[in-house]
Amino acid sequence: MPHKHKGYKHILVLRFSAMGDVAMTVPVIRALVQQYPHLKITVVSRVQYKPFFDGLPHVSFAEPDFERRHKGLKGLLTLYKDLKALHIHAVADLHNVLRTKVLTFLFKRRGKTVATLDKLRDKRAALTAPVKKAFEPMPHVTQQYAAVFAGLGHAVDLSNPVFPEREPLTEDITGTIGTKTGTWIGIAPFAQHAGKVYPKDLMQQVIDSLAAQANTTVLLFGGGKDEAHSLKRFAGTKQNVVVIAGGKLNLKQELKVINNLDVMVSMDSANGHMAAMLGTKVITLWGATHPYLGFVPFMQPQSRQLMANREQYPALPTSVYGNKQVKGYEDAMRTITPNAVVDKVNEVLKQ
């Protein structure tokens, strides 16, 4: 139920990167504007993430130009002046980095209400410690974001989310990748760090097995020329394996495709979060990181999280972002078998 309100409030939301973290703000902001329809939200983030927020009512977008106009400390002061002109009432800092700290300090000085993300660094450190690990789940990142809005007096209920309706694909998309027939399985085999990437030979087995299933199309997601080249190798000559990378579609079009998938298989990476924010089912493969760190794609159950074996690799998770190389842990993800992935995909397709 929408909340009763007095007056009209404008909240500035700061979250500049990374792609997956920005995607995870979407279900929280969607719930916020549904539950508080009098609010106006301006999201401040990088221009490439603007399509995430398309269609959200009462949500505007402002993109900083950190390369030119808003570069350095002088540019940050210019950004503050630009944002001040929007006549905001409060600031939700969902990033808690040096740039946002400067901006929130300046807004505080003008008497604006500010709430900042608590990154729970002590808990993260305890969970990723190599020895004497405190192996306990952290609050989900969306709950951490919701706590920031609660700090501004707007508690957000995320328990019953509303997702955008699945729309038929338009000709600009079908002309490139074809129309949807049968089952569409998305696979995003890459991540920012090697410790989170399923081994290529095993991923090839997964792709081949799923592509061999009747009435099935496998869509491979990635970005940039290198990833596009690797995806083409995965696809080989199979007509029902489609590569979505290398500039074939823009992000807005890609999101529409993801919204039409029957399931997405992802690493602990942005593609899983983009799928989840649209209400698509997501299976996540976990290597150096772990669901307990709070980055499970939004509203995806524990049964869809396939993890490297901690009995064989007890130091897992080794880091928050999978960027720490731990000797002897290079093959941790090999404990997730291709059969386990394929079986999980077919199980989720029946749900």
Contacts in CASP RR format, 6 or more apart in sequence:
PFRMAT RR
TARGET T0000
AUTHOR 0000-0000-0000
METHOD contacts of the structure
MODEL  1
MPHKHKGYKHILVLRFSAMGDVAMTVPVIRALVQQYPHLKITVVSRVQYK
PFFDGLPHVSFAEPDFERRHKGLKGLLTLYKDLKALHIHAVADLHNVLRT
KVLTFLFKRRGKTVATLDKLRDKRAALTAPVKKAFEPMPHVTQQYAAVFA
GLGHAVDLSNPVFPEREPLTEDITGTIGTKTGTWIGIAPFAQHAGKVYPK
DLMQQVIDSLAAQANTTVLLFGGGKDEAHSLKRFAGTKQNVVVIAGGKLN
LKQELKVINNLDVMVSMDSANGHMAAMLGTKVITLWGATHPYLGFVPFMQ
PQSRQLMANREQYPALPTSVYGNKQVKGYEDAMRTITPNAVVDKVNEVLK
Q
1 35 0 8 1.000
2 34 0 8 1.000
2 35 0 8 1.000
2 36 0 8 1.000
2 37 0 8 1.000
3 35 0 8 1.000
3 36 0 8 1.000
5 36 0 8 1.000
5 38 0 8 1.000
7 38 0 8 1.000
8 38 0 8 1.000
8 39 0 8 1.000
8 40 0 8 1.000
9 38 0 8 1.000
9 39 0 8 1.000
9 40 0 8 1.000
9 89 0 8 1.000
9 90 0 8 1.000
10 39 0 8 1.000
10 40 0 8 1.000
10 41 0 8 1.000
10 42 0 8 1.000
10 86 0 8 1.000
10 87 0 8 1.000
10 88 0 8 1.000
10 89 0 8 1.000
10 90 0 8 1.000
11 39 0 8 1.000
11 40 0 8 1.000
11 41 0 8 1.000
11 42 0 8 1.000
11 88 0 8 1.000
11 89 0 8 1.000
11 90 0 8 1.000
11 91 0 8 1.000
11 92 0 8 1.000
11 149 0 8 1.000
11 152 0 8 1.000
11 154 0 8 1.000
12 42 0 8 1.000
12 44 0 8 1.000
12 83 0 8 1.000
12 86 0 8 1.000
12 88 0 8 1.000
12 90 0 8 1.000
12 91 0 8 1.000
12 92 0 8 1.000
12 107 0 8 1.000
13 25 0 8 1.000
13 29 0 8 1.000
13 41 0 8 1.000
13 42 0 8 1.000
13 43 0 8 1.000
13 44 0 8 1.000
13 91 0 8 1.000
13 92 0 8 1.000
13 94 0 8 1.000
14 44 0 8 1.000
14 45 0 8 1.000
14 91 0 8 1.000
14 92 0 8 1.000
14 93 0 8 1.000
14 94 0 8 1.000
14 95 0 8 1.000
14 100 0 8 1.000
14 103 0 8 1.000
14 104 0 8 1.000
15 21 0 8 1.000
15 22 0 8 1.000
15 25 0 8 1.000
15 43 0 8 1.000
15 44 0 8 1.000
15 45 0 8 1.000
15 94 0 8 1.000
15 95 0 8 1.000
16 22 0 8 1.000
16 44 0 8 1.000
16 45 0 8 1.000
16 46 0 8 1.000
16 64 0 8 1.000
16 66 0 8 1.000
16 95 0 8 1.000
16 97 0 8 1.000
16 99 0 8 1.000
16 100 0 8 1.000
17 45 0 8 1.000
17 46 0 8 1.000
17 95 0 8 1.000
18 192 0 8 1.000
18 270 0 8 1.000
19 49 0 8 1.000
19 270 0 8 1.000
19 273 0 8 1.000
19 274 0 8 1.000
20 269 0 8 1.000
20 270 0 8 1.000
20 272 0 8 1.000
20 273 0 8 1.000
20 274 0 8 1.000
21 94 0 8 1.000
21 95 0 8 1.000
21 141 0 8 1.000
21 273 0 8 1.000
22 45 0 8 1.000
22 46 0 8 1.000
22 49 0 8 1.000
22 52 0 8 1.000
23 49 0 8 1.000
23 52 0 8 1.000
23 270 0 8 1.000
23 272 0 8 1.000
23 273 0 8 1.000
23 274 0 8 1.000
23 276 0 8 1.000
23 277 0 8 1.000
24 141 0 8 1.000
24 142 0 8 1.000
24 145 0 8 1.000
24 273 0 8 1.000
24 277 0 8 1.000
24 295 0 8 1.000
24 298 0 8 1.000
25 43 0 8 1.000
25 52 0 8 1.000
25 94 0 8 1.000
25 145 0 8 1.000
26 52 0 8 1.000
26 53 0 8 1.000
26 56 0 8 1.000
26 277 0 8 1.000
27 142 0 8 1.000
27 158 0 8 1.000
27 161 0 8 1.000
27 276 0 8 1.000
27 277 0 8 1.000
27 298 0 8 1.000
27 299 0 8 1.000
28 142 0 8 1.000
28 145 0 8 1.000
28 146 0 8 1.000
28 149 0 8 1.000
28 156 0 8 1.000
28 158 0 8 1.000
29 41 0 8 1.000
29 43 0 8 1.000
29 53 0 8 1.000
29 56 0 8 1.000
29 59 0 8 1.000
30 56 0 8 1.000
30 161 0 8 1.000
30 162 0 8 1.000
31 146 0 8 1.000
31 156 0 8 1.000
31 157 0 8 1.000
31 158 0 8 1.000
31 161 0 8 1.000
31 162 0 8 1.000
32 39 0 8 1.000
32 41 0 8 1.000
32 149 0 8 1.000
32 154 0 8 1.000
32 156 0 8 1.000
33 39 0 8 1.000
33 41 0 8 1.000
33 56 0 8 1.000
33 57 0 8 1.000
33 58 0 8 1.000
33 59 0 8 1.000
34 162 0 8 1.000
35 154 0 8 1.000
35 156 0 8 1.000
35 157 0 8 1.000
36 154 0 8 1.000
37 57 0 8 1.000
37 58 0 8 1.000
39 58 0 8 1.000
39 154 0 8 1.000
40 58 0 8 1.000
40 60 0 8 1.000
41 56 0 8 1.000
41 58 0 8 1.000
41 59 0 8 1.000
41 60 0 8 1.000
42 59 0 8 1.000
42 60 0 8 1.000
42 61 0 8 1.000
42 62 0 8 1.000
42 83 0 8 1.000
42 86 0 8 1.000
42 88 0 8 1.000
43 53 0 8 1.000
43 59 0 8 1.000
43 60 0 8 1.000
43 61 0 8 1.000
43 62 0 8 1.000
44 62 0 8 1.000
44 63 0 8 1.000
44 64 0 8 1.000
44 83 0 8 1.000
45 61 0 8 1.000
45 63 0 8 1.000
46 63 0 8 1.000
46 64 0 8 1.000
47 63 0 8 1.000
48 251 0 8 1.000
50 61 0 8 1.000
50 63 0 8 1.000
51 250 0 8 1.000
51 251 0 8 1.000
51 252 0 8 1.000
51 255 0 8 1.000
52 255 0 8 1.000
52 274 0 8 1.000
52 277 0 8 1.000
53 59 0 8 1.000
53 61 0 8 1.000
54 252 0 8 1.000
55 164 0 8 1.000
62 82 0 8 1.000
62 83 0 8 1.000
62 86 0 8 1.000
64 70 0 8 1.000
64 79 0 8 1.000
65 71 0 8 1.000
66 72 0 8 1.000
69 75 0 8 1.000
69 78 0 8 1.000
69 79 0 8 1.000
70 76 0 8 1.000
70 78 0 8 1.000
70 79 0 8 1.000
70 82 0 8 1.000
73 102 0 8 1.000
76 99 0 8 1.000
76 102 0 8 1.000
76 103 0 8 1.000
77 106 0 8 1.000
79 103 0 8 1.000
80 102 0 8 1.000
80 103 0 8 1.000
80 106 0 8 1.000
80 107 0 8 1.000
83 103 0 8 1.000
84 107 0 8 1.000
84 110 0 8 1.000
88 107 0 8 1.000
88 112 0 8 1.000
89 112 0 8 1.000
89 113 0 8 1.000
90 112 0 8 1.000
90 113 0 8 1.000
90 114 0 8 1.000
90 115 0 8 1.000
90 152 0 8 1.000
91 103 0 8 1.000
91 104 0 8 1.000
91 107 0 8 1.000
91 112 0 8 1.000
91 113 0 8 1.000
91 114 0 8 1.000
91 115 0 8 1.000
92 115 0 8 1.000
92 148 0 8 1.000
92 149 0 8 1.000
92 152 0 8 1.000
93 100 0 8 1.000
93 101 0 8 1.000
93 103 0 8 1.000
93 104 0 8 1.000
93 114 0 8 1.000
93 115 0 8 1.000
93 116 0 8 1.000
93 117 0 8 1.000
93 148 0 8 1.000
94 117 0 8 1.000
94 145 0 8 1.000
94 148 0 8 1.000
95 117 0 8 1.000
96 116 0 8 1.000
96 117 0 8 1.000
96 118 0 8 1.000
96 119 0 8 1.000
100 116 0 8 1.000
101 116 0 8 1.000
104 114 0 8 1.000
104 116 0 8 1.000
107 114 0 8 1.000
108 114 0 8 1.000
113 152 0 8 1.000
115 148 0 8 1.000
115 149 0 8 1.000
115 150 0 8 1.000
115 151 0 8 1.000
115 152 0 8 1.000
116 148 0 8 1.000
117 144 0 8 1.000
117 145 0 8 1.000
117 148 0 8 1.000
118 144 0 8 1.000
118 147 0 8 1.000
119 144 0 8 1.000
120 138 0 8 1.000
120 139 0 8 1.000
120 144 0 8 1.000
123 134 0 8 1.000
123 136 0 8 1.000
123 138 0 8 1.000
124 138 0 8 1.000
124 293 0 8 1.000
124 320 0 8 1.000
126 133 0 8 1.000
126 134 0 8 1.000
127 133 0 8 1.000
127 134 0 8 1.000
127 135 0 8 1.000
127 136 0 8 1.000
127 138 0 8 1.000
127 290 0 8 1.000
127 292 0 8 1.000
127 293 0 8 1.000
127 317 0 8 1.000
128 293 0 8 1.000
128 317 0 8 1.000
128 318 0 8 1.000
128 319 0 8 1.000
128 320 0 8 1.000
130 315 0 8 1.000
130 318 0 8 1.000
130 326 0 8 1.000
131 315 0 8 1.000
133 315 0 8 1.000
135 292 0 8 1.000
136 292 0 8 1.000
137 291 0 8 1.000
137 292 0 8 1.000
137 294 0 8 1.000
138 292 0 8 1.000
138 293 0 8 1.000
138 294 0 8 1.000
139 147 0 8 1.000
139 294 0 8 1.000
140 294 0 8 1.000
140 296 0 8 1.000
140 298 0 8 1.000
141 294 0 8 1.000
141 295 0 8 1.000
142 158 0 8 1.000
142 298 0 8 1.000
143 158 0 8 1.000
146 155 0 8 1.000
146 156 0 8 1.000
146 158 0 8 1.000
149 155 0 8 1.000
149 156 0 8 1.000
150 156 0 8 1.000
161 298 0 8 1.000
161 299 0 8 1.000
163 277 0 8 1.000
163 278 0 8 1.000
163 279 0 8 1.000
164 259 0 8 1.000
164 278 0 8 1.000
164 279 0 8 1.000
166 259 0 8 1.000
166 260 0 8 1.000
167 256 0 8 1.000
167 259 0 8 1.000
169 179 0 8 1.000
169 180 0 8 1.000
169 256 0 8 1.000
169 257 0 8 1.000
169 260 0 8 1.000
170 256 0 8 1.000
172 253 0 8 1.000
173 249 0 8 1.000
173 253 0 8 1.000
173 256 0 8 1.000
173 257 0 8 1.000
174 180 0 8 1.000
176 248 0 8 1.000
176 249 0 8 1.000
177 219 0 8 1.000
177 242 0 8 1.000
177 244 0 8 1.000
177 248 0 8 1.000
177 249 0 8 1.000
177 257 0 8 1.000
178 242 0 8 1.000
180 217 0 8 1.000
180 260 0 8 1.000
181 215 0 8 1.000
181 217 0 8 1.000
182 215 0 8 1.000
182 216 0 8 1.000
182 217 0 8 1.000
183 213 0 8 1.000
183 215 0 8 1.000
183 216 0 8 1.000
183 217 0 8 1.000
183 262 0 8 1.000
183 349 0 8 1.000
184 217 0 8 1.000
184 219 0 8 1.000
184 260 0 8 1.000
184 261 0 8 1.000
184 262 0 8 1.000
185 210 0 8 1.000
185 216 0 8 1.000
185 217 0 8 1.000
185 218 0 8 1.000
185 219 0 8 1.000
185 261 0 8 1.000
185 262 0 8 1.000
185 263 0 8 1.000
185 264 0 8 1.000
185 265 0 8 1.000
185 345 0 8 1.000
185 349 0 8 1.000
186 218 0 8 1.000
186 219 0 8 1.000
186 220 0 8 1.000
186 221 0 8 1.000
186 258 0 8 1.000
186 261 0 8 1.000
186 263 0 8 1.000
186 264 0 8 1.000
186 265 0 8 1.000
187 203 0 8 1.000
187 206 0 8 1.000
187 207 0 8 1.000
187 210 0 8 1.000
187 218 0 8 1.000
187 219 0 8 1.000
187 220 0 8 1.000
187 221 0 8 1.000
187 264 0 8 1.000
187 265 0 8 1.000
187 266 0 8 1.000
188 220 0 8 1.000
188 221 0 8 1.000
188 222 0 8 1.000
188 264 0 8 1.000
188 265 0 8 1.000
188 266 0 8 1.000
188 267 0 8 1.000
188 269 0 8 1.000
188 271 0 8 1.000
188 272 0 8 1.000
189 197 0 8 1.000
189 198 0 8 1.000
189 200 0 8 1.000
189 203 0 8 1.000
189 220 0 8 1.000
189 222 0 8 1.000
189 230 0 8 1.000
189 231 0 8 1.000
189 234 0 8 1.000
189 267 0 8 1.000
190 197 0 8 1.000
190 222 0 8 1.000
190 223 0 8 1.000
190 227 0 8 1.000
190 230 0 8 1.000
190 267 0 8 1.000
190 269 0 8 1.000
191 197 0 8 1.000
191 267 0 8 1.000
191 268 0 8 1.000
191 269 0 8 1.000
192 269 0 8 1.000
192 321 0 8 1.000
192 323 0 8 1.000
193 288 0 8 1.000
193 321 0 8 1.000
193 322 0 8 1.000
193 323 0 8 1.000
194 325 0 8 1.000
195 287 0 8 1.000
195 288 0 8 1.000
195 322 0 8 1.000
195 325 0 8 1.000
195 329 0 8 1.000
195 332 0 8 1.000
195 333 0 8 1.000
196 267 0 8 1.000
196 268 0 8 1.000
196 269 0 8 1.000
196 286 0 8 1.000
196 287 0 8 1.000
196 288 0 8 1.000
196 289 0 8 1.000
196 322 0 8 1.000
197 267 0 8 1.000
197 333 0 8 1.000
198 206 0 8 1.000
198 267 0 8 1.000
198 285 0 8 1.000
198 333 0 8 1.000
198 336 0 8 1.000
199 331 0 8 1.000
199 333 0 8 1.000
199 334 0 8 1.000
200 230 0 8 1.000
200 234 0 8 1.000
202 333 0 8 1.000
202 334 0 8 1.000
202 336 0 8 1.000
202 337 0 8 1.000
202 338 0 8 1.000
203 234 0 8 1.000
203 338 0 8 1.000
204 234 0 8 1.000
205 338 0 8 1.000
206 265 0 8 1.000
206 338 0 8 1.000
206 341 0 8 1.000
206 342 0 8 1.000
207 218 0 8 1.000
207 220 0 8 1.000
207 234 0 8 1.000
207 235 0 8 1.000
207 241 0 8 1.000
208 238 0 8 1.000
209 338 0 8 1.000
209 342 0 8 1.000
210 216 0 8 1.000
210 218 0 8 1.000
210 342 0 8 1.000
210 345 0 8 1.000
211 218 0 8 1.000
211 238 0 8 1.000
211 240 0 8 1.000
211 241 0 8 1.000
213 346 0 8 1.000
216 240 0 8 1.000
217 240 0 8 1.000
217 241 0 8 1.000
217 242 0 8 1.000
218 238 0 8 1.000
218 240 0 8 1.000
218 241 0 8 1.000
218 242 0 8 1.000
219 241 0 8 1.000
219 242 0 8 1.000
219 244 0 8 1.000
219 257 0 8 1.000
219 261 0 8 1.000
220 231 0 8 1.000
220 234 0 8 1.000
220 235 0 8 1.000
220 241 0 8 1.000
220 242 0 8 1.000
220 243 0 8 1.000
220 244 0 8 1.000
220 245 0 8 1.000
221 231 0 8 1.000
221 244 0 8 1.000
221 245 0 8 1.000
221 254 0 8 1.000
221 258 0 8 1.000
221 271 0 8 1.000
222 228 0 8 1.000
222 231 0 8 1.000
222 244 0 8 1.000
222 245 0 8 1.000
222 246 0 8 1.000
222 271 0 8 1.000
223 245 0 8 1.000
223 246 0 8 1.000
223 247 0 8 1.000
224 245 0 8 1.000
224 246 0 8 1.000
224 247 0 8 1.000
225 246 0 8 1.000
227 245 0 8 1.000
227 246 0 8 1.000
228 243 0 8 1.000
228 245 0 8 1.000
228 246 0 8 1.000
228 247 0 8 1.000
231 243 0 8 1.000
231 245 0 8 1.000
232 243 0 8 1.000
234 241 0 8 1.000
235 241 0 8 1.000
235 242 0 8 1.000
235 243 0 8 1.000
244 254 0 8 1.000
244 257 0 8 1.000
249 257 0 8 1.000
255 274 0 8 1.000
255 278 0 8 1.000
258 264 0 8 1.000
258 271 0 8 1.000
258 274 0 8 1.000
258 275 0 8 1.000
258 278 0 8 1.000
258 280 0 8 1.000
259 278 0 8 1.000
259 279 0 8 1.000
259 280 0 8 1.000
261 275 0 8 1.000
261 280 0 8 1.000
262 281 0 8 1.000
262 349 0 8 1.000
263 280 0 8 1.000
263 281 0 8 1.000
263 282 0 8 1.000
263 283 0 8 1.000
263 345 0 8 1.000
263 348 0 8 1.000
263 349 0 8 1.000
264 271 0 8 1.000
264 272 0 8 1.000
264 275 0 8 1.000
264 280 0 8 1.000
264 281 0 8 1.000
264 282 0 8 1.000
264 283 0 8 1.000
265 282 0 8 1.000
265 283 0 8 1.000
265 285 0 8 1.000
265 341 0 8 1.000
265 345 0 8 1.000
266 272 0 8 1.000
266 275 0 8 1.000
266 282 0 8 1.000
266 283 0 8 1.000
266 284 0 8 1.000
266 285 0 8 1.000
266 297 0 8 1.000
267 284 0 8 1.000
267 285 0 8 1.000
268 284 0 8 1.000
268 285 0 8 1.000
268 286 0 8 1.000
268 287 0 8 1.000
268 289 0 8 1.000
268 295 0 8 1.000
268 322 0 8 1.000
272 282 0 8 1.000
272 284 0 8 1.000
272 297 0 8 1.000
273 297 0 8 1.000
273 298 0 8 1.000
275 281 0 8 1.000
275 282 0 8 1.000
275 297 0 8 1.000
276 282 0 8 1.000
276 297 0 8 1.000
276 298 0 8 1.000
276 299 0 8 1.000
276 300 0 8 1.000
277 298 0 8 1.000
279 298 0 8 1.000
279 299 0 8 1.000
281 300 0 8 1.000
281 304 0 8 1.000
281 348 0 8 1.000
281 351 0 8 1.000
282 297 0 8 1.000
282 300 0 8 1.000
282 304 0 8 1.000
283 304 0 8 1.000
283 305 0 8 1.000
283 306 0 8 1.000
283 341 0 8 1.000
283 344 0 8 1.000
283 345 0 8 1.000
283 348 0 8 1.000
284 291 0 8 1.000
284 296 0 8 1.000
284 297 0 8 1.000
284 300 0 8 1.000
284 304 0 8 1.000
284 305 0 8 1.000
284 306 0 8 1.000
285 306 0 8 1.000
285 333 0 8 1.000
285 336 0 8 1.000
285 341 0 8 1.000
286 305 0 8 1.000
286 306 0 8 1.000
286 307 0 8 1.000
286 308 0 8 1.000
287 307 0 8 1.000
287 308 0 8 1.000
287 316 0 8 1.000
287 317 0 8 1.000
287 322 0 8 1.000
287 332 0 8 1.000
287 333 0 8 1.000
287 336 0 8 1.000
288 316 0 8 1.000
288 317 0 8 1.000
288 318 0 8 1.000
288 319 0 8 1.000
288 322 0 8 1.000
288 324 0 8 1.000
288 326 0 8 1.000
288 329 0 8 1.000
288 332 0 8 1.000
289 295 0 8 1.000
289 317 0 8 1.000
289 319 0 8 1.000
289 320 0 8 1.000
289 321 0 8 1.000
289 322 0 8 1.000
290 307 0 8 1.000
290 316 0 8 1.000
290 317 0 8 1.000
291 302 0 8 1.000
291 305 0 8 1.000
291 307 0 8 1.000
292 317 0 8 1.000
293 317 0 8 1.000
293 320 0 8 1.000
296 302 0 8 1.000
296 305 0 8 1.000
304 344 0 8 1.000
304 348 0 8 1.000
306 336 0 8 1.000
306 340 0 8 1.000
306 341 0 8 1.000
306 344 0 8 1.000
307 316 0 8 1.000
307 336 0 8 1.000
308 316 0 8 1.000
308 332 0 8 1.000
308 333 0 8 1.000
308 335 0 8 1.000
308 336 0 8 1.000
309 332 0 8 1.000
309 335 0 8 1.000
310 316 0 8 1.000
312 332 0 8 1.000
312 335 0 8 1.000
313 329 0 8 1.000
313 332 0 8 1.000
313 335 0 8 1.000
315 326 0 8 1.000
315 329 0 8 1.000
316 329 0 8 1.000
316 332 0 8 1.000
318 324 0 8 1.000
318 326 0 8 1.000
318 329 0 8 1.000
END
